């Protein structure tokens, strides 16, 4: 008996998933560093971050408060000025 009776009706597997994972990344970041000015000094908020995400891959971004999650997301989207 299936211990998760709803799982089979909710889960969908893309038949092209394996082909898509082998393709080029849809997001690629290499050696990203973002610094903020603090008085006369510059402080690195994130330093040397690299990642890539291929089609159909799903990731979560987790970390402690102040670890740079929002800075990373805004830098990737081009929202930092």
Secondary structure, DSSP 8 states (H G I E B T S, - for coil): --S-TTHHHH----TTHHHHHTS-EEEEEEEEEEEEEETTEEEEEEEEEEEEEETT--------TTSSHHHHHHHHHT---
